[in-house]
């Protein structure tokens, strides 16, 4: 059992909530848009000509399809380039285009089921004649007229498929993941505003009518999805293509997300070309990821003797599901902590085999051991286990996932089995990655499924970032190849190929990289790292998709070693055991029960999962969003990082995120560190704002004292994803950020600045945050705090410069959803720590919470009394 905390978490006091107030930013007009508006006839005429040519060409193509007996295609695809200041929803509202996918640099793939593009042609005519309501035509910079659709295909296909596209043999079988948009040309209607002069029956009628129209919109989306699925299946069937099945014999060919679905298909090359070239609602086609797991180096098979007693967890202790290659459940270091009745195998043809057959020492077994034991595997004594481990086997004997299993659909099945099962599992370890860097085009189906599952359920998925191979030929070079190419450690970690591997770019996954134990040199080999906490030579790095901070945290996963030559050997020799993590090893193939012989982010991730399990035991009624926030809140950079320049620290952030988490800091307060948290499942709507307040007592602010006080703030939130958008604000239904009060700003001033009222205030000087929401505001250049769904920032201030009142505003912003009832869920943590431990701070801060709560409750009571009097 974890120790009962002596210093409980303190509640964050909600000062006020209301509509958020956002600064109005004036964006200069695009000169191309201005030129188009000045020369309407030329611009409108050119677009009209291109439109007519595209329509004629498309109709000819469809007639040729009909003559050849090919399935009919509904809709016509277009590739537009627009002014980036244009709200792309205008394309739907004004021109009746369905938005298939938003791309980079203003490109948008759209489609229309009107094969004559009548509505668009009319708007072009109106634009030339300066008819009101046609002005947005000026913001359509270009309409690509491309008979081969090369421009569209470049955005739709993965880099590899696009390169191979002209050479794809007609009869060669291809296994691909094809994503289909089904957003339609309608939206949830705007909710009517209540007129105070209306009778209650009138308002009830209007509200009922709006509710019905909203339901109708969702039903139309469901029917459209079914229609699109049927259309795609007709094309696939024509080519006798195979839709891959799952282990239960039920189709998992579709992965349903808002506005899109994804299929994994096996299809001849000519069928793939037909589907992608002609079906206008395809927005992404990629090859299935190859699963990568580190299995390297020879084993020193020395047996160990143990004098150890493991005590099984109590029945009420947290449960962690390990999604991996199976587990040696009878292992003497694991057996008491394995929830054997829940063990499942999701591999075809092996539904009852849950063992870890990976030679020579297993993989899932090692991960499970790190969840139960962390950094040090016990050798003697009596040890009380703190969590149960569940075994979900999804990888085969070769640490691979069969191609007939679609990772996102499989993950959904695993999560549903365990989270909806009798033990309501909330924490999942997923040390599985593709063996290539994640794409920066769209959020992958695999990563988006993690985001959706996390939004739908109160779960936390701890995800490894993936590993670089010691050596590997181009175009996917390994560590050795980077060194030979003149890219030294750690600079090569910034190369494109070294980016975090799918699905670690997921916004909701807590992605974990690896750091090294320190310097080592012997027998002609030396470690890459020169000091503890430097990034492991193999650990994939950020930034994540759209500039998000990935990995968020790191743990000790070991390091590779290299020889000194110009063309060095990179490996993990058996004599360098101090460079590798101590792990439980499978003994099924003769390996010792514990060894230091493997490295990888796979083994860093479960150490963080262990902290999540401790948090669930400590705060069983709180959300996984809070657990994620507290893990990030506890993370620190190594001491040597403080000596780096801001530019160097910005690079370090990409490699080790917020640093190494600490189980004590995450789960406990003490006399010198106090953490405030929001309790329960907090919700926030677009345009809403919630202001939280911490009162800093006088004992911490005495003018004569100059103690260093570390302030940390972490926001963790979840919102519904949509893959067809290509930026973080369009990807989420609602996106959330936080801002703090400024130097010398009173709470009332901050509330007025944060919550929309008529008053205007001087925003004042920032407290000096490390990252900030704007990449030019923070101490680290070029980094933006607000891109991801886990947003941490920190600063150190002298105690005598602390404000009396410290406030944080959490703000909701409109994302892709037009539904007025959409919300995001969030958790917030704020910590104060006196770094030199000169005076205790917990009790004074706890007293200030009680005083502030009483004061705000009195204010609320007064406001209610005034309202009643009025």
N, C-alpha and C positions, 0 to 999 in steps of 0.2 A: 504494500500500500504506500502511495506517496505520502509524505508528511503533511499533516494538517497545517495550512498556512497560518502563521502567527499574525501576519499583517495582510488583512484582506484587501482585495482591490476596492478602490474608492469609486463611487458613481460619478460620471460626468453629469453636471447639472444643466438641463436644457433651459437656457435663458429665455428664448423666444423663437417662434417659428412663423413663417409667412412666405409671401412670394419673393423670390430672389431678385436682386438688383444687379444687372450686368452693365458693364461699361459699353457705350456705343462707339464702335470703331468705324471710322470713315475709310473705305477702301477706294483708292483711285480707280477710275474707269479704265478698262483694258483698251489700249489704243486701237486694236483691231475692231473691237465692238464700236468704238466711236467712228472709225472709218466706214464700217458697214452701214451705220445709221446715216452718215452723210451721203452715201452713194447707194441708196436703196435699190435703184433699178438694176445696177450691175450685180450687187450681192444676191438680191432675190432672184434675178434672172438666171444666174449661174447655179444656184441651188435648185431651181425649178428644172433646169436642163439636166442636171445630174440625177434628180429624182425620177424624171421621165425615162432616162436611160436605164436606171436601176430597175424600175418597174418592168420595162420592156424585156430586159435581159432575164429577170426573174421569171416572168410569165413564160418566156421561151423555154427556160430550163425546166419549169414544172410540166410543160407540155411534153418535153422529151422524156421526163420521168414517167408520165402517164403512158406514153407510147411504149416504153420499155417494161411496163408492168410493175413499176416500183410503187411503194406505198405513197399515198398522197401526203403532202406537207401543208400544214396550215400556218400561215404567217410568213413575213418577209423580214430578213435581218438587215440592219443598218449599223454602220460605224460612224458616229458623230464625234467631232471635236468641238467642245463648247468653251465659252468663257468660264473660267473656274469660279467666278463669283456667282454664276447662275445656280440657283437651287434646282438640282436635277429633277425634282418632282414637277417642275414646270413642264418638262418634256411629256409627262403623263397628263397633266391638267390641261395644257393648252393644245398640244399636238396629238394627243391620244396615242402616244407611244408607250409600249410596255418597257420598263427599264430592266434589261436583262442583267447588266453588270456595269458598275462604275470602275473605270480603270485609272491609270496614272496620267498626268499631264493633260487633264481635261477630256480624255477620250471616254466615251460612253457607248456601250453596245446596247442598242434598242431593237425592238421588233414591233411589227404591226400586223394584226390579222386582216386589215384592209389592204389587199394586195395592190390596190391602185393608189394608196396613200392619199386619198381624197382630202382628208382633213389637213394634212400637212401642205398639200398643194394650194389649198384655199388660203392658208395662213401666209404662204409666200406671196400669193397674189395681193392679199390685204396689206402686206408689208410694203410692197412696191407702191401701193396706192395710199400709204400712210393711214390705213384704217386703224382706229383705236382697238387695242387688244392684240396687236401683232408685233409689238416692239421687241419681244424677246427673240424674234428671228435674227436680230443683229448679234445676239450672243451665240448663235450657232456659227462657229468659225469655219467649219468645214464639214462636208458630207463626202465620205470616201466612196468613189465609184471604182470598184475593183472586182472585175469578173472572176478572178481567182480567189478573192476574199483573203488574200495574204495578210492584209492589215488586221482583219478580225481574227484570223487564225493565230497571229502572233500573240494576241492578248489571251486567246482561249487555251491554246496548247501549252503544255510544259515545254521548257527549253529543249529537252531531249527529243520530244515528239515533233516539235516544230522543225528541228534540224533534220530529222529522219523523214518528214512528211512527203517530200517529193519521191522518195525511194521506197516507200512502204509497199511491199508486194501484195497483190490482190488477195492471194490465198493464204498468206501467213497469218497465224492466229495471234491476236493481241489481247492481253488482259489490261483493261483500263478502268479508271474511275471517272465516270461522266457525271457532271453536275448540271442540273436543269433548273432554270428559273421559272417561277410561276407566281409572279407578283401581281399580274393583272393591271388594269388601268383604272381601278377604283381605290378608294381608301375609306377608312372609318370616318363617318360624317362627324363634323364638328358638333360638340354638345351645345345645345342652345343655352343662352344666358337667361336667367330667370328675371322677368320683368316684375317689379314690385306691384304693379297695377293689376297683374293677372289674378284671377281667382285661383284657388287651390286646384280646382278641377281642370282648369286650362293648363296649368303647369304640369299636372299629373299626365294629361293627355299628350302634351308635347314631349315630356320625358319618356313616356312609353313608346311614342312614335320613334324617337331617336334611338332608344334601346333596340327596337325591332330592326331598324335600318342598320345598326351596328351588327346585330346577329346575322342579318342578310349578307353583309360584306364578308364575314368570316365563313359563312356557308358557301358563298361564291368562290372563295379561295380554295376551299376544300374540294369543290366540284372541279375547279380548274386544275388542281393537282392531280386528281383522278384522270381527267381528260388527257393531260400531258403524259402521264405515266402510260396510259393506253396507247397514245400515239407513238411513244418511243418503243414500247414493246412490239408494236406492229412492224416498225423498221427492223428491230433486232430479230424478230421471228422470220422476216423475209430472208435474212442471211443465215438462218439456222444457228444463230448465236446462242451462247449459253449464259444464262443468268445464274450466278453462283449462289449456292445454298448454304445454310448453316447446319450445325450438327443435329438439330432436331428435325431436319427435313422441311422446315418452314422457310419461305423466302425471306432473306434479309437483303434483297437487292436494292432496297430503297432505304435511305436515311433521311427522314423527314425533319426539316428545319423550316422556320418561317420563311416563306417565299421561295423555297427551293427544295429539291431532293437530289440525292446522289446515288448512282448505281455502280456496282462493280460487274463488268461484263467481260465475257470472252467472245471475241468477234473477229471474223476475217478482215484483212486490211481494207478490202473494197467496201465492206459494210461500215467500218469505222469512218472511212472517208465520206461516205454518203451521209451518215448520221451527223458528223461534225460540220460538214460543209453546208448541208441543206437544212438541218433542223435549227430554226433561228433562236431557240431558247436555251441552247447549250452555252454555258458561260465558263466552264473549266473542264479540261481533260488532262488527267495525270496518270502516270504509271503507278501501280501499287508500290508502297514502300517496302523495301527489304528491311526486315527487323535486324538490328545490330545489338549484339551483346558481347562484352569482352570475355574471351576465353584464351588466355595466352600464357606461355611459359611452362616449363616443366615443374613438377611437384616434388617437394622433399617429403617423402612418405614416412616420416618418423612418427611412431605412435606416441600418444601422450597418456599419462595416467591422471585420472581425476579423482578427487575426493570431495565431491560436490553434491549438495542436495538442493534441487530446485523445487520450490513450493508453487503449486499451480495458482493462477490468479483467482481471486474471489469471483463469484458468478456475476457480480455487478460491475466488474472492471471493464474498461473499454475494449472494443474489438477492432482489429486492424485486418483488412483484407489485402493479402499479397497477391497481386495479379502478375503471374510470372511463369516459370517453367515447371512448376510443381515444387513440392517440399519433401525431403526425407523426414516424414512425420515421426518416425521412431527414434530419431537422433537423440542421444542422451542429453544434449544441451537445448533441445527444443520440445521434446515430447510433452512435458507437463503443460506447455502453453499453447498447444495446437487444439483448435476447436474442430476435432475430427468429424463430427456429424455433418458439418457444413461443407466439407471438402468436395469440390466439383472439378471435373475435367471438361473443357469446352472444345477439345480437339475431335475432329471427325474420326470415328472408329475406335476411340480410346476413352469412352465416356466414363469408365470406372477407374482408370489409371491416373492417380493424382501424384505419383512419385516423381522425384526430380532425377531424370535419367541423363542429364547433361554430364558428359565426361570431361575431366576426371573427377571434379569436385563439386559439381552442381552449380546452379545459379540462384534459383528461388530459395534454396536452403540457406545460402549465404545472406540473401536479403532478409529472410525471416529472422536469422540470428542477429542481424544488425538492429531490427525492430525491437527484439526482446532484450538485447544486451548492450546495444550502443557501441561506444568506442572500445570498451574492454570486456572481453569474454571472461566470465568468472571461471576459476580453476579449482577453487576450494571453498568450503564453508557452506552456509545455508543462505540461499538467495530467494527472496519473494518476487515472483514475476508480477509485473504491473499491468499486463495486457494479454488478451487472447489474440492469436493469429489464425486467420482463416486462409485456406489454400484454394486459390482459383487458378487452375493450370490452363494456360492458353498457348504455351510454346512447346514445340516438340523436342525430341531428343537432341536435335542440333541447334537448339535455341532459336528456332525459326517459327514463324507463323505461316501455316499453309495458305496459299493464295486464295483458296475458296472461302477463307474467313476474311471478312471485311472489318478492319480494326475498329472503326467507329460503331458499327452495328454490334460487334462482339462486346465492346466496352459497355454499351448501353445494356446489353443482356446481363453482363456480369454485375453491373451496378444495381439493376433491378432485382436480380436474384438475392443479393446480399442486403441492400438497403431496405428493400421491402420484405425481407425475410424476418424470422422470429427475433433476431438480435438487432435489427435496425442499424446495421453497420453504417458508420458515418465517415470513417477514415480509410483511404485506399492508397496503397503504395504501388506505383506504376513505373518500375525501372525498365521500361521498354521504349526503344526509339527506332526511327528509321536510321539507315546508315549514311544518310546524306543530309546536308543542311536544309532547314525549312525554307520554303519559298516565301517571298515577300509580296506576292501578287494578291492573293486572297487568303484569309484564314482557311487552313485545310479542313476537310470534312472531319478528320480525326480530332484536331484541336478544337474545332467548333463544337463537336459533340461533348467534349469535356466541359466547355463553357455552358452549353445548354443543360447538361446533367447537373452541373453545379448550381445553375439558376433554378432549376425545377426542384431540387432536393437540397436538404441541409447536409452536404457532404464536402469533404476536402480530399482532393486527389494530389498526392505528392509525386512529382514527376522528375525523372532525371533529365539532364540536358543532352546526353549523348556523348560519345567519345570519338576522338580522332584515332585512326589506325597508326601504329608505329611506322609502317611503311605501306604505301599503296600507289599504284601507277596513276597517271593523269587519266581522265580529267578530275579525279577525286583524290588529290594527293594526300599522303600521310605526313607525319611529323618529319620523317627523314627527308622526304622530297622538298618540303618547305625549307629545311635547313640548307640543302644542296642548292636551292634556288636563291640563296642569299637572304632568306627571311629568318632572322634569329628569333629565339625565344625571348620574351613572350610576344614579340611584335606580330608573328604570324597568326596569333589568335584573333587578330582583327581582320584577317582575310575572309572573303565571302564564303569560301568553302568551310571555314571553321565556325560558322554561325550555328546556334542551337539547332538540334535536330528535331524534326516533327515527332511528337506533337508538343514539344516543350515551349513553343511560341504561344500556346493557349493562354488567354488572358486570366482564366480562373485557376488553372493549375498553379500550385506552388512549385516552381521549377528550381531544381537544385543542381549546382555545379560542384566541382571538386577543387580542393586545395591540397598542397603538399605538406608533409611533416617537417621539412627543412632540408638543410644541406647534407650531402653524402658524397664521398669520393673514395674509391678503392678499386684495385685491380684494373686500372685503366678506364674505369667508368666513373661518371659523376652525375649527380641529379641535375635536372633542369633548374629546380628551385634553389635559391641561395639562402632562404630563410623560411620559417614556418608561416603558413598562411598565403604564400604566393600561389597563383593559379597552377593547377596541375598541367603538365605538358599536353595532356590529351583532352582536357576539359573544354568542351565547346562553349563559345562565348556569345555575348550579345553585341549590339542591341537586338531586341526581339522585333517582331513585325511592327511596322509603323513607328519605330523608334522607342518602343516600350523597354522598360528595364527588365532584362533577362540575363542570367538567372536572377531571381530575387535574393536567394541566399546560397551559401556554399557550406560544405562540410568536408572533413578529411577523407579523401578517397585515394590518396597515394600519389605517386609520381613515377614517371619513366626515367630511365638512365640512358646516357649516351656516351659514346667514345669521343675522342678528341679530334679525329680526322676531319678533313674537309668534307668527305662523304661519310658521315658517322653511322655507326650501328645504333639503333634505338630499340631498347628492349627492357625487360624486367628480370635481371639475373637473380638467381636464387640466393646469392650471398648478401643482397641488399634488403633484407627483410624489414629493417627499420623504416624503409621508404614506403611500405605497403600497409594497409589497414589489417588489423587482426579480425579474422572472420571465422564464423562457424563453417565447416566444410562438410560436404556429403561424404560419408564413408562407404557408399555403395560400391565404389570402384577401387577401394584400397587406399584412399587418401586419409590423412590424419583428421581427427575430429575438429581441430582448430589449426589454422595456418595463416601465415602472412605471405601470400604468393600471387595475389591478384590485385589489380587496381581498377578504378572506374567510377564514373558518376552513379552507376547502378548501386554502389555500396555507400555513396554519400547520401543519397536520397532517403534510405530507411532510417538513418540517424536523425533526420529531421522529422520523419514520420513518428519516431519514438517520442519526440517532444510534443507532437500533436496529441498522441495518446495520453501523455501525462496531463496535458491541458484539459482533455475531456474528463479525466479522472478528477481534476481539481475543480473544474467549472462544468459539471455535467449538464446543466440546464442552459448553457450559453450556446451560441451558434458557431458553426465551423468558420464562418466569416471572421468571428472574433479570434478563434484559434489562429487563423492565418495572420491576422493583424498582430497578435502578440508574438508570434514567431519572428516576423519581420522586425517588430519593435525591439526584440531582444538581440538582434543581430548587430555585430560590431566588426569594423575593419581591424586588421592586425595593427599593433602599435606603430610599426614602421610606416604605415600609410600616412600618418600625420606629418611626416617629413616630406611628402611629395608636393609638388606644385598643384594648383587647382586643375591645370590641364592634364597632368598625370593622374590625378584622382578621378577625373571624368572618364579616362580610359579604364582605370581600375574598376569603376562602377560597372562597366560593360562586361568585365571578366569575373567579378565576384559579387556583383549586386550590392546588397546592403551589408554583406559580410557573413560571419559565422554566428549562428544563433546559439543561445545559451539556455539550457533547460531551467536553471534557477531563475535567471532574469525573466524568462517567459512565464513562469508559473508562480513566482513569489514576489512580494514586496519585502523591503527590509527598512531599517531605520534611516538608510541613506538613499533609498530609491523608492519612489512612490508612483504607481500607475493608476490612472483613472480610466474607466471603460464605460462605454454605452452598454446597457443591459438589454438582452432580448433582441428580437428581430426588428430592427428599425427600417422604416420604409420612407422613400422620398420620391416625389413626382417631378417631372420636368417643370422647371420654373419655380420650384419650391426651395426654401432655405430653412435650415435649423441651426440656431446659434447656441453653442455650449460655452460655459464659463467656468474657469478655475480661479478662485481667489487665492492669491499668494500672501501668506501671513507676514506680519511685520518682522518676525524673527529671522526670516530669510532675506530681508531687504534692508537691513541696518546699514546706514551710510558708511560706518567704519569698517565693515567687513567686505572682503573681496574674494569670496569663494567662487570657484568655477562650477556653474550649474549647467548640466546637459538637459536640454528640452528635446523630446522626441515626440512626433505625431505620426500616427499611421491610420490611414483610411483603407478599409477593405470592403468592396462592394460586388454585387452580382446583378447583371441585367440580361435580358433576353437577346441572343445574338442573331444576326442575319449575314450570311456569307457573301451575298452579291455585292455588298458595298466594300470599297477599297480604302477605307480610312477608319480610324478608331471611333469617330463620332457617328459615322453612318453604320458601323458594324453593330452597335448596341442600341436597343430600343430607348434606353435612357443612359446618359453618361453622367458621372458624378465627379466633383472635385471639392477641394477644401481651401479656404483662405483663413489667415489669422489676423488678429488685431495687430495694429502697428504701434510703433514707439510713441508713447504719450497719449494713446487713444483711449478714451473712456468707453466703458461698455455701451452706454447709450449712443455714442458716436458710431461705434462699430456696428451696432444693430441697425442704425439708420443707413449706414453705408452698405450693409449686406442685404437688408430687407427693403423692398421697394417702398419708398415713401416720397413725399414731395421735397423734403429737405435735401440739401446737398452739403457735403462735408469735405474738408481737406483730407485726402487719403493718408498723408503723413509718410514717415520713413519706415521702411521694412525693418523687422527685427534682425534680419540677416540670415535667412534660411540657406541651407547648403545647395538645394536643387531648385526650388521654386517652380511655379506653373509655366513661366515664360523662360525659354532657354537663355535669355540675356539678363535675367534678373538675379539668378542664384550665383553662389560662389563658384560652382562647377560650370564651365562654359559649354553651351550646346546641348544641355540635358533638360528634358521637360518632365516634371513630376507627374503631370495629370494624364499621361497617355494611357497607362494601364489601369487595372482595377485594384491594384495594391499600391498605394501611394504613401511612401514614407519620406519624411524630411526631419532634419535635426539641426541644432545650433548649440553653441556654448556661450553663455553670458555670465558676466560677473554678477554675483548675488545682489550687489547694491544698485545694479542697473535693471533689475527685474521690474516689470510693471506690477502694480497692485492687483490688477485684474487682467487675466489672460483669456482671450476668447477665440474660438474656432467656429467658422461657419461652414456647414456642409451644404453644397448646392447641387440641385438636380438640373440637368440640361436636356433639351429635346434631341433624341437620336432619330432612328429610322421610323419609329412608330408614331402614328397619328392618333392612336387610341388615347383619349383623355384619362382613362383609368390606369394606364401603364405606370409602374413604379419600379424602382431599383431597391434592393435590400442592402443595408450597410451596417458596418460595425466600426467604431472609432476608439482609438486608444491614445492617451496622452501621458507621458512620463516625465518626471523631474528627478534628477539624480545629482547629488553633491559629490563631485568626482574625488575630492580629497578627503571625504568623510569627516570633515571638521566638526559638524554639528548634526544631530538627528533632525530629520525633516518630516518623517511620516506622521507623527502625532500632531504637529502644528497644521499640516495640510488636512488631516482628517477633521480636526476641529473647525477649520475654515469651511469645509464642505457642509457641516451641520449648520453653521451660521448662514451660509449663503442659501442653503435650501430653505431655511425658515424665512429669510428675507424675501426670496422670490415667491414663496407661497403666500406671504402677506401681500405682496404686490398684486398677485393674481386675484386674491380675495377682494382687494380694493377695487380693481378693475371690474369685477363682477358686480360689486355693490353699486358702482357708478352706472353701469349699464342698466341695472334693474331700476335705478332711480330715474334715468332718462326715459 
